[in-house]
């Protein structure tokens, strides 16, 4: 019997991996993507979006349109 191996990645790891591709969190995420099915809740994805929308991350995520809730 075969089971799908699932893993949840912490938002902090996702942020670190996104802004620093050669970091330990990025390497851990890469390994997880190869060996597991990544699971995330709507809340986790919303948190990731909120964090990456912070002005201090502008140099890493580039220019983007104004967030609809920011109006």
Secondary structure, DSSP 8 states (H G I E B T S, - for coil): -----EEE--HHHHHHHHH-TTSHHHHHHHHHHHHSEEE--HHHHHHHHHHHTSGGGHHHH------GGG-
